[in-house]
Amino acid sequence: MAVAILKGEAKPSEIKPEYPKNVKLVINKQAAEKQGIKVKPEWDQMAEYME
């Protein structure tokens, strides 16, 4: 998308929004806990954790 705009091949208003095909959820447990966010067990199935 950005390449077409930068090359002058398209205007931003002409380009349809696209959504990512693959989304990866990464949670920093230490940062989350410092901010008062409780890491829920059900997130284990969809998230990758970093320490």
Order of alpha helices (4+ residues) and beta strands (2+ residues): alpha-beta-alpha-beta
